[in-house]
Amino acid sequence: MKYQARIFITLRPSVLDPAGTAVQSALKQMDYHVDSVRIGKYVEIALEAKDDAEATQKLDEAADKLLANPVIEDYRFEFTQVV
């Protein structure tokens, strides 16, 4: 089966986010008063797997070993089967 996955990678809440702080500051200077900004990554992957369980296992492994740094980042993903 073919799947389309979306992976969202964010810094853990305890990790400082200098890029987010810079964007927040710029937004405030532009008169957009926001409480906080966190910068993350978004990845789309097309993959093949025999079933949902295998797709989950492959995506979890890819995110944990390559796409995210598990020491400072969290990730979540969602996927759908495509025809």
Order of alpha helices (4+ residues) and beta strands (2+ residues): beta-alpha-beta-alpha-beta
